Amino acid sequence: MTVDKELEKLSRVTPPAATREARARALTAAMQAFDTAENNATAAQGNAKGWRQSSIINWIWSPAMNKKFLAGSALATLLVIPAAGYLAIELTRNGLPIIDQTEIAGNLPKSEASKQPAATTGQPVAVAPQIPAGNVSLAEQSVAVAQALQDKEAPALAKPDASQTSEYDANAALTNKPEGSAAALGATKRAAPAAPGIVPQRQFAEPMAAIAPSPVPPAEGRMQMQLDPNRERFANAAANPIKSVATDPVSTFSADVDSASYAFVRRSLTGGAMPGPQSVRVEEMINYFPYDWPGPDNADQPFKATVTVMPTPWNHDTELMHVAIKGYDIAPATTPHANLVFLIDVSGSMDEPDKLPLLKSAFRLLVNRLKADDTVSIVTYAGNAGTVLTPTRVAEKSKILSAIDRLEPGGSTGGAEGIEAAYDLAKQGFVKDGVNRVMLATDGDFNVGPSSDGDLKRIIEEKRKDGIFLTVLGFGRGNLNDSLMQTLAQNGNGSAAYIDTLAEAQKTLVEEAGSTLFPIASDVKFQVEFNPERIAEYRLIGYETRALNREDFNNDRVDAGDIGSGHSVTAIYEITPKGSPAVMNDDLRYGAADKVPAEASDSAHHGELAFVKMRYKRPGEDKSALITTPVNDGNAVATVDAAPQDVRFSVAVAAFGQKLSHVAAVDTYSYQAVADLAAASRGADAFGYRSDFLGLVRLADGLSQR
C-alpha cells in the first residue's frame, strides 16, 4: 500500500524540461552505441560482403557528427539529408518494409504523431527531436538529426497571448502530449505555452517532423489493441419487480429528466446493432420527447400533475397509471443571467469526428443562444487541467468562439483536476440569483488522478454546496462511461445527455436550453401510495437507478433530481386491479391482507386508486414543499384509443424501451404493435422526433429477426 502511494505521488510529479546540451550529449552517446553495435554485428542475411545496407552511411555519419565544426552548420544538413535519401531508396528497392510512424510512436494515432506545435508570432517552431528507441531505421535517425541541426539556428519565439495562458502551468503542456513527441518537445521552447488542447489559430509547417521515441510494439500487441472489446460502462440495474400492495403499498423515486439513454439507443440501432439491455433506461426514453402536458398557470406552484388510467396495450388484465408532470416555463425575457464553465475533455481519444469536432460545433450553438450579459469560461483537461478562457461576457462572442475553435486533442484523461479548476472558475464568476453551471463534455473515463466513481462523487457533492450545478454531455462510442456520467449528474444537481449528432446538440442545447440551463426546482421526489382495496399489485416502469427508500421522501437532506424551466416528467405504473387474473402474488396465510378495515371502507378515500405526492425545493431553499394529487375513477378511460394522444405515444415509447431491455412483460407485444401505437398517436411532430422514433422501431424489428 505504501509503495502504491509513493508511485502515485511520483506519477503526479512533472519531470524537468531537457536542456539542449543534455539532448546533444544523449544524441552523441546514442550514436556511439549504435556504432559499436554495427561494428560487432554478424553479417546480414543475403549480403556476402558482411556489411549491412546502412553501414556505409554509418561509416560517414559518426566522424562527421563527432566533429564540432559540423555541429549547427548547414554543411551537416547537406551531408545528412542525401545520406538519408540514399538509404530510403535502398530499403525500398530491396523490398524492406517502411516502418509506420504511428507504430514507432507506440500506437499513437496518426493525427497526434503528425501534429506540430506552432507559435502565435508566425515564425516556424523549433522542435528538438530525440533518437528513437527500438527497431527504427537509420534513415529515420538521419531525419531526426537533420532536424536537430536545423533547430539550432531557429529563431527565438515570442510569448503567446497572455490572456489565454496566464493561468496555465508551463510544465502541463508536456504532460498533455505523448512523451517525446514533437509537440511535447516543442512545448519546452515556449515562454508561456497555451492550455492543454489549445493550438494557435495560425500554424506553420515544420521543416521536418521529429520521431517519437517509443519502441515498435510486437505484432501481437498491435493486434490486441485493435481488437480490444468495447469499454463502455453502464449501471447494472435489474428491471423493477412486481410488488404486492398488501405488503409494499408505497413507491418512492427521484425525478429524472436525463435523455442520454435514448440518444445512445438511437446511435446503436442506426449503426446496425441492438443496444445492450443495460444501456436502456426506459424513463429517459419516455422523457426524451416534448409533450403538451397541461402546465401551471404561474410560478407560485411550479408543477402541475395530470394522471390518466388506461388499459394496458400488452396485457388486457392490467392497467397503466400514467403520471405526467409539467414544470413552469420561464419566459426568455425573464431568464436569469448565466455563468457557464465549459469543462472539455481534450484527451487523445477525443480525436474522432463524432467527439471533439462535434463537441466544438455543439458549444458554438450554445454560445449563440446565450444573452450578451451571460459569461462563459473554458477549462480543458488531458493529463493536467488548463484554463483556456477566464470568465468572458458573451458580448465578446468572437473571443469565446475563437477559443473553442482552437481546441485540439492529445494526452490522457485527468478529469478530477479539471473538475476542481472548472468549479473554481464558476465560483470566480458566480452570479447571485443567476444560473451557475459547469458543463462537462467527455467521451469516457477519468483515468488520471482520483478516478473512482466514489472519489468523483464526493468531489461533486462538495462543490454543489456552493450553488453550482453540473451538466454532463457524452460524446462518441467505444469509451463511454455512462455509469459515471449518471453518478456525476445526479450528485451535481444536474442532468446528463448524450450528443451523437449536431441535430441532437441543437435539441439539447438550443431548443431545450431553458430546461437544460435554468432550474425551477431541486431535489424533486415522487411517492405513490396504492389503495389495497382497489389495487393488488404494481410495477414502476423504469427509474431503476432513481429508487429511494420510503423514509427518504420526507428527508430534505436526501438529494434527488432537479427540474428545469418547462421540463416535463412522465412516470408510468403497470397496475393490477384487485381480483384480476393477472395477480402474481398469493394472498398471505397470516393476517387479513385481503380485507379492508371498516374504518377504511367508510372513509372518503376508499374509492381512490392511489395517492400521488411530490416534494421539491425552490432554488436556493433548504426546506421542501409538498404537492398532492388523488387518483380515482375520474382519471380513467375505457379504451387505449380514448387516452390523450401524448399519453398513447409515451406508452408506445415505454413498450419499446421495455422490449429493448428484455422485460418479460412485453415479450408477446411485437415491434409492429409498438409502431402501430406510435404511428396512430404521432401528432403534429414539428421537429420530426416521433417520425425518427418510428424508424428506430422498424430498425429494431429487422435486427431482432436476424
C-alpha positions in Angstrom: 0.0 0.0 0.0 2.9 2.4 0.9 4.6 1.6 -2.4 1.4 2.3 -4.3 1.0 5.7 -2.6 4.6 6.6 -3.4 4.2 5.6 -7.0 1.0 7.7 -7.2 2.9 10.7 -5.8 5.7 10.1 -8.4 3.1 9.9 -11.2 2.0 13.4 -10.4 5.5 14.9 -10.5 6.3 16.8 -13.7 9.8 15.9 -14.9 12.2 18.8 -15.6 12.5 20.0 -19.2 15.5 18.7 -21.0 18.2 21.2 -22.0 19.7 21.5 -25.4 23.1 20.4 -24.0 21.6 17.3 -22.4 19.9 16.4 -25.7 23.2 16.8 -27.6 25.0 14.6 -25.1 22.3 11.9 -25.4 22.5 12.1 -29.1 26.2 11.6 -29.2 26.1 8.7 -26.8 23.3 7.1 -28.8 25.3 7.3 -32.0 28.4 5.9 -30.4 26.4 2.9 -29.0 24.9 2.4 -32.5 28.5 2.4 -34.0 29.6 -0.3 -31.5 26.6 -2.5 -32.3 27.2 -2.1 -36.0 30.9 -3.0 -35.8 30.2 -6.1 -33.7 27.2 -7.3 -35.7 27.2 -10.5 -37.8 26.8 -10.3 -41.5 23.3 -9.5 -42.6 21.5 -12.3 -44.4 21.8 -12.1 -48.2 24.9 -9.8 -48.1 28.2 -11.6 -48.9 30.3 -8.6 -48.1 29.3 -8.7 -44.4 28.2 -5.1 -44.4 24.6 -4.2 -43.6 23.0 -1.7 -46.0 23.2 1.1 -43.6 26.9 0.6 -42.8 28.3 3.0 -45.4 26.1 5.8 -44.1 27.1 5.0 -40.5 30.7 5.0 -41.5 30.4 8.5 -42.8 28.0 9.6 -40.1 29.9 9.1 -36.9 33.1 11.0 -37.7 31.1 13.9 -39.1 28.8 14.1 -36.1 31.6 14.0 -33.7 33.4 16.9 -35.3 32.4 20.1 -33.6 33.0 22.2 -36.7 29.9 20.4 -38.3 27.5 20.9 -35.4 25.0 23.6 -36.1 26.2 24.3 -39.6 24.5 23.9 -43.0 27.2 21.5 -44.1 25.9 18.9 -41.7 22.5 19.1 -43.2 23.9 18.8 -46.7 25.6 15.6 -45.7 22.8 14.0 -43.7 19.9 14.6 -46.0 21.4 12.9 -49.1 22.5 10.0 -46.9 19.0 9.5 -45.5 17.6 9.7 -49.1 20.1 7.1 -50.3 19.2 4.7 -47.5 15.5 5.1 -48.1 15.9 4.2 -51.8 18.0 1.2 -50.9 15.4 0.0 -48.4 12.5 0.4 -50.9 14.4 -1.2 -53.8 15.2 -4.3 -51.7 11.6 -4.8 -50.6 12.2 -4.0 -46.9 9.2 -2.6 -45.0 8.9 1.0 -44.2 8.1 1.4 -40.5 4.9 3.3 -39.9 5.3 6.4 -37.8 2.3 5.6 -35.7 3.8 2.2 -34.8 7.0 3.8 -33.8 5.0 6.1 -31.5 3.6 3.1 -29.7 0.1 3.1 -31.1 -0.1 6.9 -31.1 -2.9 8.0 -33.5 -1.5 9.4 -36.7 -3.2 12.7 -36.1 -1.2 13.0 -32.9 2.1 11.8 -34.3 1.9 14.3 -37.1 0.9 17.4 -35.1 3.5 20.1 -34.8 3.5 23.0 -32.3 3.1 26.4 -33.7 3.8 29.9 -32.5 1.5 32.8 -32.4 4.1 35.0 -33.9 4.1 33.5 -37.4 7.6 32.0 -37.0 8.4 28.4 -37.6 8.7 26.5 -34.3 11.9 24.7 -33.4 11.5 21.1 -32.4 14.2 19.3 -30.6 13.9 15.6 -31.5 15.2 12.6 -29.7 16.8 9.5 -31.2 14.1 6.8 -31.5 14.4 3.7 -29.4 13.7 0.2 -30.6 13.7 -1.1 -34.2 14.0 2.2 -36.1 15.9 2.6 -39.3 18.9 4.7 -39.8 17.1 6.8 -42.3 14.6 7.9 -39.6 17.5 8.7 -37.3 19.1 10.8 -40.1 15.9 12.8 -40.5 15.8 13.4 -36.7 19.4 14.5 -36.6 19.0 16.8 -39.5 16.0 18.4 -37.8 18.1 18.8 -34.6 20.8 20.6 -36.5 18.3 22.9 -38.2 16.8 23.7 -34.8 20.0 25.2 -33.6 19.5 28.1 -36.0 15.7 28.5 -35.4 14.6 32.0 -34.3 13.5 32.6 -30.8 9.8 32.5 -30.2 7.7 35.3 -28.9 5.3 34.7 -26.0 1.7 33.8 -26.9 -1.3 35.9 -26.0 -1.1 36.2 -22.2 -4.9 36.4 -21.9 -5.2 32.8 -22.9 -2.2 31.4 -20.9 -2.0 33.4 -17.7 -3.5 30.6 -15.5 -1.7 27.6 -17.0 1.4 26.0 -15.8 4.1 25.8 -18.5 5.0 22.2 -17.5 1.5 21.0 -18.1 1.9 21.1 -21.8 4.5 18.4 -21.7 2.2 16.1 -19.7 -0.6 16.6 -22.2 1.3 15.2 -25.2 2.9 11.8 -25.8 6.3 11.7 -24.2 9.0 12.6 -26.7 6.6 13.7 -29.4 7.4 16.8 -31.5 4.6 18.7 -29.8 5.8 17.9 -26.3 9.4 18.7 -27.1 8.4 21.9 -28.8 6.5 23.0 -25.8 9.7 23.3 -23.8 10.7 26.2 -26.0 7.6 28.2 -25.4 8.0 31.0 -22.9 4.3 30.7 -21.9 2.6 27.7 -23.6 -1.2 27.5 -24.2 -3.5 25.4 -22.1 -3.9 21.7 -22.9 -5.9 21.2 -26.0 -5.3 24.7 -27.4 -3.4 25.4 -30.6 -2.8 28.8 -32.1 -5.0 29.9 -34.8 -2.2 30.0 -37.4 0.0 27.0 -37.9 3.2 26.8 -39.9 4.8 23.7 -41.4 7.8 22.3 -39.7 11.0 21.8 -41.8 10.9 18.2 -40.7 8.9 16.1 -38.3 10.5 14.6 -35.1 10.1 10.9 -34.5 8.6 9.7 -31.2 11.0 7.6 -29.2 8.7 4.7 -28.3 9.8 1.3 -29.5 7.7 -0.6 -32.1 5.3 -2.9 -30.2 5.2 -6.6 -31.2 2.7 -7.6 -33.9 0.5 -9.4 -31.5 0.4 -6.4 -29.2 -0.8 -4.2 -32.0 -3.5 -6.7 -33.0 -4.7 -6.8 -29.4 -5.0 -3.1 -29.3 -7.2 -3.2 -32.5 -9.4 -6.0 -31.1 -9.9 -4.6 -27.6 -13.6 -5.1 -26.6 -15.9 -2.2 -26.1 -15.1 -0.4 -22.8 -18.5 1.3 -22.4 -19.8 1.1 -18.9 -23.5 1.3 -17.8 -25.1 1.0 -14.4 -26.2 -2.6 -13.7 -29.8 -2.3 -12.6 -32.4 -5.1 -12.9 -35.9 -4.1 -14.0 -38.3 -3.2 -11.3 -40.2 -6.2 -10.0 -44.0 -6.6 -9.5 -44.8 -5.6 -5.9 -47.8 -6.5 -3.8 -49.8 -3.6 -2.4 -50.7 -5.7 0.7 -47.1 -5.8 1.8 -45.4 -2.8 0.0 -48.0 -0.2 -0.9 -45.7 2.8 -1.3 -43.3 3.5 -4.3 -40.7 6.3 -3.9 -38.3 7.6 -6.6 -36.3 10.6 -7.7 -37.3 12.7 -10.7 -35.2 12.0 -13.8 -35.0 14.4 -16.8 -31.9 12.9 -18.4 -32.1 11.9 -22.1 -28.7 10.2 -22.7 -30.2 6.7 -23.0 -32.5 7.5 -25.9 -29.7 9.0 -28.0 -27.4 6.1 -27.2 -30.1 3.6 -28.3 -30.6 5.6 -31.5 -26.8 5.5 -32.2 -26.7 1.7 -31.7 -29.7 1.0 -33.9 -28.7 3.3 -36.7 -25.2 1.7 -36.6 -26.8 -1.7 -37.2 -26.7 -3.2 -33.7 -29.2 -3.8 -31.0 -28.3 -1.8 -27.9 -27.3 -3.7 -24.8 -30.1 -4.1 -22.3 -28.1 -2.2 -19.6 -27.8 0.8 -21.8 -31.6 1.2 -22.0 -33.2 3.4 -19.3 -36.9 3.4 -20.1 -37.7 6.6 -18.2 -35.1 8.5 -20.2 -36.5 7.2 -23.5 -40.0 8.3 -22.4 -38.8 11.7 -21.2 -36.8 12.4 -24.3 -39.8 13.7 -26.2 -41.6 17.0 -25.7 -45.2 16.6 -24.6 -48.0 19.0 -24.4 -48.9 18.2 -20.8 -51.0 21.0 -19.0 -48.7 23.2 -17.1 -49.2 25.5 -14.1 -50.6 29.0 -14.6 -47.8 30.7 -12.6 -44.5 30.2 -10.8 -46.2 30.2 -7.4 -46.8 26.4 -7.8 -44.1 25.3 -10.3 -45.6 22.0 -11.2 -48.9 20.5 -12.3 -49.7 16.8 -12.3 -52.0 15.1 -14.8 -52.9 11.4 -14.2 -54.5 9.1 -16.7 -55.6 5.5 -16.1 -56.0 3.3 -19.2 -56.0 -0.3 -20.3 -52.5 -1.8 -20.8 -51.9 -2.4 -24.6 -49.7 -5.5 -23.9 -51.9 -7.1 -21.2 -55.7 -7.0 -21.1 -55.8 -7.9 -17.4 -53.8 -4.9 -16.2 -54.0 -1.2 -16.4 -51.5 1.7 -16.8 -51.4 4.6 -14.4 -49.8 7.4 -16.3 -48.5 10.4 -14.3 -47.4 13.5 -16.2 -45.7 16.4 -14.6 -45.2 19.7 -16.3 -42.9 22.5 -15.0 -43.5 26.2 -15.2 -41.9 27.6 -18.3 -39.8 30.8 -17.7 -40.3 33.4 -20.4 -36.9 34.0 -22.2 -37.0 37.7 -21.3 -37.1 36.8 -17.6 -34.4 34.1 -17.6 -31.7 34.8 -15.0 -28.1 35.6 -16.1 -26.0 32.5 -16.7 -22.4 31.9 -15.6 -21.3 28.8 -17.5 -18.0 27.0 -17.4 -17.3 24.6 -20.3 -15.1 21.7 -19.0 -13.9 20.0 -22.1 -12.1 16.7 -22.4 -9.3 17.1 -25.0 -7.6 13.7 -24.4 -6.2 11.8 -27.3 -9.3 9.6 -27.5 -11.3 12.7 -28.5 -9.6 12.8 -31.8 -12.6 11.4 -33.8 -15.2 13.2 -35.9 -18.1 12.5 -33.5 -16.1 13.6 -30.5 -14.1 16.9 -30.2 -15.2 18.3 -33.6 -18.8 17.6 -32.8 -18.3 19.0 -29.3 -16.9 22.2 -30.7 -19.9 22.7 -33.0 -22.3 21.9 -30.2 -20.8 24.6 -27.9 -20.8 27.1 -30.7 -24.6 26.6 -31.0 -25.0 27.1 -27.2 -22.9 30.3 -27.2 -25.0 31.7 -30.0 -28.1 31.0 -27.8 -26.8 32.9 -24.8 -27.5 36.5 -23.9 -24.9 39.3 -24.1 -24.6 39.6 -20.3 -24.1 35.9 -19.7 -20.5 34.7 -19.1 -18.5 31.7 -20.4 -15.3 30.2 -19.2 -13.4 27.3 -20.7 -11.3 24.7 -19.0 -9.7 21.7 -20.8 -8.2 18.6 -19.3 -5.8 15.9 -20.6 -3.4 14.8 -18.0 -3.4 18.3 -16.5 -6.1 20.9 -16.4 -5.6 24.2 -18.1 -7.7 27.4 -18.2 -8.3 28.3 -21.8 -10.7 31.2 -21.2 -11.4 33.1 -18.0 -15.0 34.4 -17.4 -15.9 36.3 -20.6 -19.1 38.1 -21.4 -21.0 36.7 -24.4 -20.9 40.2 -25.8 -17.3 39.3 -26.7 -18.6 36.3 -28.6 -15.8 36.2 -31.2 -13.3 35.7 -28.4 -15.3 32.7 -27.0 -15.8 31.1 -30.4 -12.1 31.6 -31.2 -11.1 29.8 -28.0 -13.5 26.9 -28.9 -12.1 26.7 -32.5 -8.5 26.3 -31.3 -9.2 23.2 -29.1 -7.1 20.2 -30.2 -6.9 16.6 -28.7 -3.9 15.0 -27.1 -2.9 13.2 -23.8 -4.5 11.0 -21.2 -7.7 11.9 -19.3 -7.3 13.5 -15.9 -10.8 14.7 -15.2 -10.7 15.2 -11.4 -8.2 18.1 -11.7 -10.3 19.6 -14.4 -13.4 19.5 -12.3 -11.6 21.3 -9.5 -10.4 24.0 -11.9 -13.9 24.4 -13.5 -15.7 24.8 -10.2 -13.0 27.4 -9.1 -13.8 29.4 -12.3 -17.5 29.1 -11.7 -17.1 30.4 -8.2 -14.9 33.2 -9.5 -17.7 34.3 -11.9 -20.6 33.4 -9.6 -23.8 35.3 -10.3 -26.1 35.8 -7.3 -29.7 34.7 -8.1 -28.5 33.5 -11.5 -27.5 30.2 -13.1 -24.1 29.0 -12.2 -23.3 25.7 -14.0 -20.3 23.6 -15.1 -20.9 21.8 -18.4 -18.7 18.7 -18.6 -18.2 17.3 -22.1 -16.3 14.0 -22.4 -16.2 10.6 -24.2 -15.3 8.4 -21.3 -13.3 7.7 -18.2 -11.2 9.9 -15.9 -8.2 7.7 -15.8 -5.6 10.0 -14.2 -5.8 11.1 -10.5 -8.9 10.4 -8.3 -10.8 8.4 -10.9 -13.1 6.1 -9.0 -16.8 6.8 -9.2 -16.8 7.2 -5.4 -14.0 9.8 -5.4 -15.5 11.9 -8.1 -18.9 11.7 -6.5 -17.5 13.1 -3.2 -15.8 15.9 -5.1 -19.1 16.8 -6.9 -21.1 16.6 -3.7 -18.8 19.1 -2.0 -18.9 21.5 -4.9 -22.7 21.6 -5.2 -22.9 23.2 -1.8 -21.6 26.4 -3.4 -24.8 26.6 -5.5 -23.1 25.5 -8.7 -24.9 22.8 -10.8 -23.5 20.3 -13.3 -24.5 19.2 -16.8 -22.7 16.2 -18.3 -22.6 15.7 -22.1 -21.3 12.4 -23.5 -19.8 12.1 -27.0 -18.6 9.2 -29.2 -18.5 5.4 -28.8 -16.2 2.8 -27.5 -15.1 4.5 -24.3 -18.3 6.0 -22.9 -18.6 5.7 -19.2 -22.4 6.2 -18.9 -22.4 5.0 -15.3 -20.0 7.7 -14.2 -21.9 10.4 -16.2 -25.1 9.4 -14.3 -23.3 9.5 -11.0 -21.8 12.9 -11.6 -25.0 14.4 -12.9 -27.2 13.1 -10.2 -24.9 14.2 -7.4 -24.1 17.6 -9.0 -27.7 18.7 -9.1 -27.8 18.5 -12.9 -28.6 16.3 -15.9 -26.9 14.1 -18.4 -27.3 13.9 -22.2 -25.6 12.1 -25.0 -24.7 14.0 -28.1 -24.4 11.8 -31.2 -25.3 14.3 -33.9 -25.4 18.0 -34.4 -29.2 17.8 -34.5 -29.1 16.3 -31.0 -26.9 19.2 -29.9 -29.4 21.6 -31.4 -32.2 19.9 -29.4 -30.4 19.7 -26.1 -28.5 23.0 -26.0 -30.7 25.3 -28.1 -34.3 24.1 -28.3 -34.3 22.9 -24.8 -31.9 25.4 -23.4 -34.3 26.7 -20.8 -34.9 23.3 -19.2 -31.2 22.4 -19.6 -29.8 25.5 -18.0 -32.5 27.2 -15.8 -33.7 25.1 -12.8 -37.0 25.8 -11.3 -36.8 23.2 -8.5 -34.3 20.9 -6.9 -34.5 17.6 -5.0 -37.7 16.6 -6.7 -39.1 13.3 -5.3 -42.2 11.3 -6.1 -44.1 9.0 -3.8 -47.2 7.0 -4.8 -49.3 5.1 -2.3 -51.7 2.5 -3.8 -55.1 1.6 -2.2 -55.1 -2.1 -1.3 -58.9 -2.1 -1.7 -58.6 -1.4 -5.4 -55.1 -2.4 -6.5 -53.5 -5.7 -5.8 -50.1 -5.2 -7.5 -48.0 -2.6 -9.3 -44.8 -2.3 -11.2 -42.9 1.0 -11.9 -41.7 1.1 -15.5 -38.1 2.4 -15.4 -36.5 4.6 -12.8 -34.4 1.7 -11.5 -31.4 3.8 -10.9 -33.5 6.5 -9.2 -35.2 4.4 -6.5 -35.4 5.9 -3.0 -36.3 4.5 0.4 -39.8 5.3 1.7 -38.4 7.4 4.5 -36.2 9.5 2.1 -39.3 11.2 0.7 -39.7 13.5 3.8 -35.9 13.8 4.5 -34.8 17.1 3.0 -31.1 16.1 3.4 -31.5 13.3 0.7 -30.5 14.5 -2.7 -32.8 13.9 -5.7 -33.3 15.1 -9.3 -33.7 18.7 -10.5 -36.2 20.0 -13.0 -35.6 22.9 -15.3 -37.8 25.5 -16.9 -40.6 23.9 -18.9 -39.4 20.4 -18.2 -41.9 17.5 -18.4 -41.5 14.4 -16.3 -43.5 11.2 -17.0 -43.8 8.1 -14.9 -45.9 5.0 -15.8 -47.0 2.2 -13.5 -48.5 -1.1 -14.7 -51.1 -1.8 -12.0 -53.2 -5.0 -11.4 -56.7 -4.4 -10.1 -58.0 -6.4 -7.2 -59.5 -9.7 -8.4 -57.7 -9.6 -11.8 -56.4 -13.0 -13.2 -53.1 -11.3 -13.7 -52.3 -11.2 -10.0 -48.9 -12.9 -9.5 -48.6 -12.9 -5.6 -50.6 -15.3 -3.4 -52.6 -14.0 -0.5 -50.8 -14.0 2.8 -51.6 -17.0 5.0 -51.4 -14.9 8.2 -53.2 -11.6 8.6 -56.2 -10.1 6.9 -54.4 -8.7 3.9 -57.4 -9.4 1.7 -59.8 -7.5 4.0 -60.0 -3.8 4.4 -60.7 -2.4 7.9 -64.2 -1.0 8.3 -62.9 2.5 9.1 -61.1 2.5 5.8 -64.2 1.4 3.8 -66.2 4.1 5.4 -63.7 6.8 4.8 -63.7 9.3 1.9 -60.7 7.7 0.4 -61.9 4.2 -0.1 -62.8 4.8 -3.8 -59.3 6.1 -4.7 -56.9 4.0 -6.7 -53.8 5.8 -5.5 -52.4 9.0 -4.0 -49.6 10.8 -5.7 -47.3 13.1 -3.7 -44.4 15.2 -4.9 -41.8 17.1 -2.9 -39.5 19.8 -4.2 -37.3 22.7 -3.2 -37.3 26.1 -4.8 -33.8 27.2 -6.0 -31.7 28.4 -3.0 -34.1 27.0 -0.4 -33.4 24.1 2.0 -37.0 23.2 3.0 -39.2 21.3 0.6 -42.8 21.9 -0.3 -45.5 19.3 -1.0 -47.9 18.8 -3.9 -50.5 16.0 -3.7 -52.9 14.5 -6.3 -55.5 11.8 -5.6 -56.2 9.3 -8.3 -59.8 7.9 -8.7 -62.1 6.6 -11.4 -62.5 10.1 -12.8 -58.9 9.7 -14.2 -59.7 6.5 -16.1 -60.5 6.0 -19.7 -62.2 2.8 -21.0 -60.0 2.1 -24.1 -56.5 2.8 -25.2 -57.8 5.0 -28.1 -59.7 7.1 -25.6 -56.5 8.2 -23.9 -54.9 11.5 -24.9 -52.6 11.4 -27.9 -49.4 12.2 -26.0 -50.3 9.6 -23.4 -50.6 6.9 -26.0 -47.3 7.9 -27.7 -45.4 7.9 -24.4 -46.8 4.4 -23.7 -45.5 3.2 -27.1 -42.1 4.5 -26.2 -42.3 2.7 -22.8 -43.2 -0.5 -24.6 -40.3 -0.1 -27.0 -37.8 0.6 -24.1 -39.0 -2.5 -22.2 -38.6 -4.7 -25.3 -35.0 -3.5 -25.7 -34.4 -4.1 -22.0 -35.8 -7.7 -22.4 -38.6 -7.1 -19.8 -40.7 -10.3 -19.8 -44.0 -8.3 -19.5 -43.8 -7.2 -23.2 -42.5 -10.4 -24.7 -45.7 -11.1 -26.6 -46.1 -7.4 -27.7 -44.5 -7.1 -31.1 -42.4 -4.3 -32.5 -45.0 -3.9 -35.2 -47.6 -3.3 -32.4 -45.3 -0.7 -30.9 -45.0 1.0 -34.3 -48.8 0.9 -34.9 -49.5 2.5 -31.5 -46.8 5.2 -32.1 -48.0 6.0 -35.6 -51.6 6.4 -34.5 -50.5 8.9 -31.8 -47.7 10.7 -33.6 -49.5 14.1 -33.9 -48.0 17.2 -35.4 -44.3 16.3 -34.7 -42.9 19.7 -35.5 -39.2 18.6 -35.1 -39.6 15.1 -36.6 -38.6 13.3 -33.3 -41.6 11.0 -33.4 -41.1 10.1 -37.0 -37.5 9.2 -36.2 -38.7 7.0 -33.4 -40.9 5.0 -35.8 -37.8 4.5 -37.9 -35.9 3.1 -34.8 -38.8 0.7 -34.1 -38.6 -0.7 -37.6 -34.8 -1.0 -37.4 -35.1 -2.9 -34.1 -37.7 -5.2 -35.6 -35.4 -6.0 -38.5 -32.3 -6.5 -36.4 -34.2 -8.7 -33.9 -35.1 -11.1 -36.7 -31.5 -11.8 -37.8 
